[in-house]
Amino acid sequence: MELIEVKCVVCGAPIHVYEGYIKENMYCTLHCLNAAITSKKEQIA
């Protein structure tokens, strides 16, 4: 497996992950994940 660089969807920070683990939305930290979840909840309400 090869390491691929992807960007965090919230802050744009580079993340290095194995190609088999790449998902549609990648987050660099739990803070960015929480920010994305919170903003989605606000859009629904």
N, CA, C and O atoms as a Tripos MOL2 file, in Angstrom:
@<TRIPOS>MOLECULE
protein
  180   179    45     0     0
PROTEIN
NO_CHARGES

@<TRIPOS>ATOM
      1 N           0.8350   -1.1900    0.0000 N.3       1 MET1
      2 CA          0.0000    0.0000    0.0000 C.3       1 MET1
      3 C           0.8740    1.2460    0.0000 C.2       1 MET1
      4 O           1.9810    1.2560    0.5390 O.2       1 MET1
      5 N           0.3590    2.2670   -0.6050 N.am      2 GLU2
      6 CA          1.1050    3.5100   -0.7550 C.3       2 GLU2
      7 C           0.4400    4.6190    0.0570 C.2       2 GLU2
      8 O          -0.7870    4.6820    0.1370 O.2       2 GLU2
      9 N           1.2520    5.4970    0.6620 N.am      3 LEU3
     10 CA          0.7200    6.6530    1.3690 C.3       3 LEU3
     11 C           0.3430    7.7280    0.3600 C.2       3 LEU3
     12 O           1.1150    8.0490   -0.5440 O.2       3 LEU3
     13 N          -0.8450    8.2760    0.5250 N.am      4 ILE4
     14 CA         -1.3570    9.3240   -0.3490 C.3       4 ILE4
     15 C          -1.6230   10.5580    0.5070 C.2       4 ILE4
     16 O          -2.0680   10.4370    1.6480 O.2       4 ILE4
     17 N          -1.3500   11.7520   -0.0410 N.am      5 GLU5
     18 CA         -1.6480   12.9860    0.6820 C.3       5 GLU5
     19 C          -3.0180   13.4940    0.2530 C.2       5 GLU5
     20 O          -3.2700   13.6990   -0.9350 O.2       5 GLU5
     21 N          -3.9000   13.6940    1.2260 N.am      6 VAL6
     22 CA         -5.2120   14.2930    0.9890 C.3       6 VAL6
     23 C          -5.3320   15.5130    1.8840 C.2       6 VAL6
     24 O          -4.4990   15.7160    2.7670 O.2       6 VAL6
     25 N          -6.3520   16.3230    1.6700 N.am      7 LYS7
     26 CA         -6.5410   17.5430    2.4510 C.3       7 LYS7
     27 C          -7.7480   17.3980    3.3750 C.2       7 LYS7
     28 O          -8.7510   16.7830    3.0140 O.2       7 LYS7
     29 N          -7.6350   17.9700    4.5620 N.am      8 CYS8
     30 CA         -8.7570   18.0460    5.5000 C.3       8 CYS8
     31 C          -9.8410   18.9050    4.8600 C.2       8 CYS8
     32 O          -9.5420   19.9720    4.3250 O.2       8 CYS8
     33 N         -11.0980   18.4570    4.9050 N.am      9 VAL9
     34 CA        -12.1820   19.2010    4.2590 C.3       9 VAL9
     35 C         -12.5440   20.4690    5.0190 C.2       9 VAL9
     36 O         -13.2070   21.3430    4.4600 O.2       9 VAL9
     37 N         -12.1280   20.5960    6.2820 N.am     10 VAL10
     38 CA        -12.4540   21.7810    7.0720 C.3      10 VAL10
     39 C         -11.3650   22.8440    6.9520 C.2      10 VAL10
     40 O         -11.6500   23.9870    6.5940 O.2      10 VAL10
     41 N         -10.1150   22.4720    7.2510 N.am     11 CYS11
     42 CA         -9.0430   23.4740    7.3110 C.3      11 CYS11
     43 C          -8.0290   23.3640    6.1810 C.2      11 CYS11
     44 O          -7.1970   24.2570    6.0150 O.2      11 CYS11
     45 N          -8.0780   22.2990    5.4070 N.am     12 GLY12
     46 CA         -7.1590   22.1410    4.2870 C.3      12 GLY12
     47 C          -5.7820   21.6130    4.6450 C.2      12 GLY12
     48 O          -4.8890   21.5960    3.7980 O.2      12 GLY12
     49 N          -5.5950   21.1800    5.8930 N.am     13 ALA13
     50 CA         -4.3020   20.6390    6.3140 C.3      13 ALA13
     51 C          -4.0220   19.3240    5.5850 C.2      13 ALA13
     52 O          -4.9400   18.5350    5.3590 O.2      13 ALA13
     53 N          -2.7780   19.0870    5.2210 N.am     14 PRO14
     54 CA         -2.4520   17.8220    4.5550 C.3      14 PRO14
     55 C          -2.5170   16.6480    5.5240 C.2      14 PRO14
     56 O          -2.0990   16.7570    6.6770 O.2      14 PRO14
     57 N          -3.0440   15.5260    5.0450 N.am     15 ILE15
     58 CA         -3.1510   14.2950    5.8260 C.3      15 ILE15
     59 C          -2.5450   13.1880    4.9690 C.2      15 ILE15
     60 O          -2.8420   13.0930    3.7790 O.2      15 ILE15
     61 N          -1.7070   12.3610    5.5590 N.am     16 HIS16
     62 CA         -1.1050   11.2420    4.8320 C.3      16 HIS16
     63 C          -1.7750    9.9520    5.2850 C.2      16 HIS16
     64 O          -1.6810    9.5710    6.4520 O.2      16 HIS16
     65 N          -2.4500    9.2810    4.3580 N.am     17 VAL17
     66 CA         -3.1610    8.0420    4.6680 C.3      17 VAL17
     67 C          -2.8610    7.0010    3.5940 C.2      17 VAL17
     68 O          -2.4920    7.3360    2.4690 O.2      17 VAL17
     69 N          -3.0250    5.7360    3.9630 N.am     18 TYR18
     70 CA         -2.8730    4.6750    2.9760 C.3      18 TYR18
     71 C          -4.0340    4.7320    1.9960 C.2      18 TYR18
     72 O          -5.1640    5.0290    2.3810 O.2      18 TYR18
     73 N          -3.7550    4.4480    0.7340 N.am     19 GLU19
     74 CA         -4.7540    4.5900   -0.3220 C.3      19 GLU19
     75 C          -6.0220    3.7840   -0.0710 C.2      19 GLU19
     76 O          -7.0860    4.1730   -0.5520 O.2      19 GLU19
     77 N          -5.9520    2.6870    0.6560 N.am     20 GLY20
     78 CA         -7.1270    1.8800    0.9430 C.3      20 GLY20
     79 C          -8.0460    2.4760    2.0030 C.2      20 GLY20
     80 O          -9.1680    2.0040    2.1830 O.2      20 GLY20
     81 N          -7.5860    3.5010    2.7010 N.am     21 TYR21
     82 CA         -8.3610    4.0930    3.7880 C.3      21 TYR21
     83 C          -8.9360    5.4610    3.4460 C.2      21 TYR21
     84 O          -9.5390    6.1000    4.3080 O.2      21 TYR21
     85 N          -8.7670    5.9220    2.2250 N.am     22 ILE22
     86 CA         -9.2580    7.2440    1.8390 C.3      22 ILE22
     87 C         -10.7820    7.2150    1.7620 C.2      22 ILE22
     88 O         -11.3700    6.3360    1.1330 O.2      22 ILE22
     89 N         -11.4010    8.1850    2.4080 N.am     23 LYS23
     90 CA        -12.8570    8.3370    2.4020 C.3      23 LYS23
     91 C         -13.2220    9.6170    1.6570 C.2      23 LYS23
     92 O         -12.3430   10.3990    1.2930 O.2      23 LYS23
     93 N         -14.5050    9.8300    1.4330 N.am     24 GLU24
     94 CA        -14.9590   11.0270    0.7260 C.3      24 GLU24
     95 C         -14.5870   12.2900    1.4950 C.2      24 GLU24
     96 O         -14.0850   13.2490    0.9080 O.2      24 GLU24
     97 N         -14.8290   12.2950    2.8050 N.am     25 ASN25
     98 CA        -14.4910   13.4400    3.6500 C.3      25 ASN25
     99 C         -13.4620   13.0050    4.6750 C.2      25 ASN25
    100 O         -13.7030   12.0770    5.4470 O.2      25 ASN25
    101 N         -12.3110   13.6720    4.6870 N.am     26 MET26
    102 CA        -11.2390   13.3430    5.6240 C.3      26 MET26
    103 C         -11.0100   14.5380    6.5490 C.2      26 MET26
    104 O         -11.0500   15.6890    6.1130 O.2      26 MET26
    105 N         -10.7710   14.2520    7.8270 N.am     27 TYR27
    106 CA        -10.5610   15.2910    8.8370 C.3      27 TYR27
    107 C          -9.2250   15.0630    9.5230 C.2      27 TYR27
    108 O          -8.8630   13.9230    9.8150 O.2      27 TYR27
    109 N          -8.4760   16.1570    9.7890 N.am     28 CYS28
    110 CA         -7.1380   16.0190   10.3660 C.3      28 CYS28
    111 C          -7.1820   15.8150   11.8790 C.2      28 CYS28
    112 O          -6.2950   15.1630   12.4310 O.2      28 CYS28
    113 N          -8.1870   16.3520   12.5590 N.am     29 THR29
    114 CA         -8.2920   16.2290   14.0170 C.3      29 THR29
    115 C          -9.7500   16.0430   14.4150 C.2      29 THR29
    116 O         -10.6550   16.2190   13.5990 O.2      29 THR29
    117 N          -9.9660   15.6880   15.6640 N.am     30 LEU30
    118 CA        -11.3360   15.5980   16.1800 C.3      30 LEU30
    119 C         -12.0000   16.9660   16.1950 C.2      30 LEU30
    120 O         -13.2190   17.0610   16.0530 O.2      30 LEU30
    121 N         -11.2170   18.0260   16.3640 N.am     31 HIS31
    122 CA        -11.7680   19.3850   16.3400 C.3      31 HIS31
    123 C         -12.4020   19.6740   14.9750 C.2      31 HIS31
    124 O         -13.5110   20.2040   14.9080 O.2      31 HIS31
    125 N         -11.7090   19.3330   13.9010 N.am     32 CYS32
    126 CA        -12.2580   19.5530   12.5610 C.3      32 CYS32
    127 C         -13.4810   18.6740   12.3110 C.2      32 CYS32
    128 O         -14.4420   19.1220   11.6860 O.2      32 CYS32
    129 N         -13.4590   17.4400   12.7830 N.am     33 LEU33
    130 CA        -14.6110   16.5520   12.6480 C.3      33 LEU33
    131 C         -15.8130   17.1390   13.3770 C.2      33 LEU33
    132 O         -16.9160   17.1640   12.8300 O.2      33 LEU33
    133 N         -15.6110   17.6100   14.6060 N.am     34 ASN34
    134 CA        -16.6900   18.2040   15.3870 C.3      34 ASN34
    135 C         -17.2200   19.4690   14.7110 C.2      34 ASN34
    136 O         -18.4290   19.6990   14.6950 O.2      34 ASN34
    137 N         -16.3370   20.2830   14.1570 N.am     35 ALA35
    138 CA        -16.7630   21.4990   13.4640 C.3      35 ALA35
    139 C         -17.6420   21.1550   12.2610 C.2      35 ALA35
    140 O         -18.6300   21.8420   12.0050 O.2      35 ALA35
    141 N         -17.3000   20.1170   11.5330 N.am     36 ALA36
    142 CA        -18.0860   19.7080   10.3700 C.3      36 ALA36
    143 C         -19.4550   19.1830   10.7900 C.2      36 ALA36
    144 O         -20.4640   19.5070   10.1640 O.2      36 ALA36
    145 N         -19.4950   18.3780   11.8420 N.am     37 ILE37
    146 CA        -20.7650   17.8280   12.3270 C.3      37 ILE37
    147 C         -21.6660   18.9430   12.8360 C.2      37 ILE37
    148 O         -22.8650   18.9540   12.5580 O.2      37 ILE37
    149 N         -21.0910   19.8790   13.5790 N.am     38 THR38
    150 CA        -21.8580   20.9960   14.1300 C.3      38 THR38
    151 C         -22.4350   21.8620   13.0180 C.2      38 THR38
    152 O         -23.5920   22.2730   13.0970 O.2      38 THR38
    153 N         -21.6490   22.1460   11.9850 N.am     39 SER39
    154 CA        -22.1440   22.9880   10.8930 C.3      39 SER39
    155 C         -23.2480   22.2770   10.1120 C.2      39 SER39
    156 O         -24.1750   22.9330    9.6380 O.2      39 SER39
    157 N         -23.1710   20.9470    9.9660 N.am     40 LYS40
    158 CA        -24.2290   20.2030    9.2820 C.3      40 LYS40
    159 C         -25.5250   20.2530   10.0800 C.2      40 LYS40
    160 O         -26.6030   20.3780    9.4990 O.2      40 LYS40
    161 N         -25.4300   20.1550   11.4200 N.am     41 LYS41
    162 CA        -26.6240   20.2230   12.2610 C.3      41 LYS41
    163 C         -27.2640   21.5980   12.1690 C.2      41 LYS41
    164 O         -28.4910   21.7060   12.1640 O.2      41 LYS41
    165 N         -26.4490   22.6610   12.0960 N.am     42 GLU42
    166 CA        -26.9790   24.0170   11.9980 C.3      42 GLU42
    167 C         -27.6670   24.2410   10.6580 C.2      42 GLU42
    168 O         -28.6500   24.9800   10.5890 O.2      42 GLU42
    169 N         -27.1690   23.6160    9.5860 N.am     43 GLN43
    170 CA        -27.7880   23.7600    8.2760 C.3      43 GLN43
    171 C         -29.1460   23.0770    8.2330 C.2      43 GLN43
    172 O         -30.0520   23.5450    7.5430 O.2      43 GLN43
    173 N         -29.2970   21.9740    8.9630 N.am     44 ILE44
    174 CA        -30.5610   21.2350    8.9820 C.3      44 ILE44
    175 C         -31.6220   22.0160    9.7520 C.2      44 ILE44
    176 O         -32.7840   22.0470    9.3440 O.2      44 ILE44
    177 N         -31.2340   22.6480   10.8630 N.am     45 ALA45
    178 CA        -32.1900   23.3570   11.7290 C.3      45 ALA45
    179 C         -32.6850   24.6410   11.1260 C.2      45 ALA45
    180 O         -33.4910   25.3410   11.7390 O.2      45 ALA45
@<TRIPOS>BOND
     1     1     2 1
     2     2     3 1
     3     3     4 2
     4     3     5 am
     5     5     6 1
     6     6     7 1
     7     7     8 2
     8     7     9 am
     9     9    10 1
    10    10    11 1
    11    11    12 2
    12    11    13 am
    13    13    14 1
    14    14    15 1
    15    15    16 2
    16    15    17 am
    17    17    18 1
    18    18    19 1
    19    19    20 2
    20    19    21 am
    21    21    22 1
    22    22    23 1
    23    23    24 2
    24    23    25 am
    25    25    26 1
    26    26    27 1
    27    27    28 2
    28    27    29 am
    29    29    30 1
    30    30    31 1
    31    31    32 2
    32    31    33 am
    33    33    34 1
    34    34    35 1
    35    35    36 2
    36    35    37 am
    37    37    38 1
    38    38    39 1
    39    39    40 2
    40    39    41 am
    41    41    42 1
    42    42    43 1
    43    43    44 2
    44    43    45 am
    45    45    46 1
    46    46    47 1
    47    47    48 2
    48    47    49 am
    49    49    50 1
    50    50    51 1
    51    51    52 2
    52    51    53 am
    53    53    54 1
    54    54    55 1
    55    55    56 2
    56    55    57 am
    57    57    58 1
    58    58    59 1
    59    59    60 2
    60    59    61 am
    61    61    62 1
    62    62    63 1
    63    63    64 2
    64    63    65 am
    65    65    66 1
    66    66    67 1
    67    67    68 2
    68    67    69 am
    69    69    70 1
    70    70    71 1
    71    71    72 2
    72    71    73 am
    73    73    74 1
    74    74    75 1
    75    75    76 2
    76    75    77 am
    77    77    78 1
    78    78    79 1
    79    79    80 2
    80    79    81 am
    81    81    82 1
    82    82    83 1
    83    83    84 2
    84    83    85 am
    85    85    86 1
    86    86    87 1
    87    87    88 2
    88    87    89 am
    89    89    90 1
    90    90    91 1
    91    91    92 2
    92    91    93 am
    93    93    94 1
    94    94    95 1
    95    95    96 2
    96    95    97 am
    97    97    98 1
    98    98    99 1
    99    99   100 2
   100    99   101 am
   101   101   102 1
   102   102   103 1
   103   103   104 2
   104   103   105 am
   105   105   106 1
   106   106   107 1
   107   107   108 2
   108   107   109 am
   109   109   110 1
   110   110   111 1
   111   111   112 2
   112   111   113 am
   113   113   114 1
   114   114   115 1
   115   115   116 2
   116   115   117 am
   117   117   118 1
   118   118   119 1
   119   119   120 2
   120   119   121 am
   121   121   122 1
   122   122   123 1
   123   123   124 2
   124   123   125 am
   125   125   126 1
   126   126   127 1
   127   127   128 2
   128   127   129 am
   129   129   130 1
   130   130   131 1
   131   131   132 2
   132   131   133 am
   133   133   134 1
   134   134   135 1
   135   135   136 2
   136   135   137 am
   137   137   138 1
   138   138   139 1
   139   139   140 2
   140   139   141 am
   141   141   142 1
   142   142   143 1
   143   143   144 2
   144   143   145 am
   145   145   146 1
   146   146   147 1
   147   147   148 2
   148   147   149 am
   149   149   150 1
   150   150   151 1
   151   151   152 2
   152   151   153 am
   153   153   154 1
   154   154   155 1
   155   155   156 2
   156   155   157 am
   157   157   158 1
   158   158   159 1
   159   159   160 2
   160   159   161 am
   161   161   162 1
   162   162   163 1
   163   163   164 2
   164   163   165 am
   165   165   166 1
   166   166   167 1
   167   167   168 2
   168   167   169 am
   169   169   170 1
   170   170   171 1
   171   171   172 2
   172   171   173 am
   173   173   174 1
   174   174   175 1
   175   175   176 2
   176   175   177 am
   177   177   178 1
   178   178   179 1
   179   179   180 2
@<TRIPOS>SUBSTRUCTURE
     1 MET1         2 RESIDUE 1 A MET
     2 GLU2         6 RESIDUE 1 A GLU
     3 LEU3        10 RESIDUE 1 A LEU
     4 ILE4        14 RESIDUE 1 A ILE
     5 GLU5        18 RESIDUE 1 A GLU
     6 VAL6        22 RESIDUE 1 A VAL
     7 LYS7        26 RESIDUE 1 A LYS
     8 CYS8        30 RESIDUE 1 A CYS
     9 VAL9        34 RESIDUE 1 A VAL
    10 VAL10       38 RESIDUE 1 A VAL
    11 CYS11       42 RESIDUE 1 A CYS
    12 GLY12       46 RESIDUE 1 A GLY
    13 ALA13       50 RESIDUE 1 A ALA
    14 PRO14       54 RESIDUE 1 A PRO
    15 ILE15       58 RESIDUE 1 A ILE
    16 HIS16       62 RESIDUE 1 A HIS
    17 VAL17       66 RESIDUE 1 A VAL
    18 TYR18       70 RESIDUE 1 A TYR
    19 GLU19       74 RESIDUE 1 A GLU
    20 GLY20       78 RESIDUE 1 A GLY
    21 TYR21       82 RESIDUE 1 A TYR
    22 ILE22       86 RESIDUE 1 A ILE
    23 LYS23       90 RESIDUE 1 A LYS
    24 GLU24       94 RESIDUE 1 A GLU
    25 ASN25       98 RESIDUE 1 A ASN
    26 MET26      102 RESIDUE 1 A MET
    27 TYR27      106 RESIDUE 1 A TYR
    28 CYS28      110 RESIDUE 1 A CYS
    29 THR29      114 RESIDUE 1 A THR
    30 LEU30      118 RESIDUE 1 A LEU
    31 HIS31      122 RESIDUE 1 A HIS
    32 CYS32      126 RESIDUE 1 A CYS
    33 LEU33      130 RESIDUE 1 A LEU
    34 ASN34      134 RESIDUE 1 A ASN
    35 ALA35      138 RESIDUE 1 A ALA
    36 ALA36      142 RESIDUE 1 A ALA
    37 ILE37      146 RESIDUE 1 A ILE
    38 THR38      150 RESIDUE 1 A THR
    39 SER39      154 RESIDUE 1 A SER
    40 LYS40      158 RESIDUE 1 A LYS
    41 LYS41      162 RESIDUE 1 A LYS
    42 GLU42      166 RESIDUE 1 A GLU
    43 GLN43      170 RESIDUE 1 A GLN
    44 ILE44      174 RESIDUE 1 A ILE
    45 ALA45      178 RESIDUE 1 A ALA
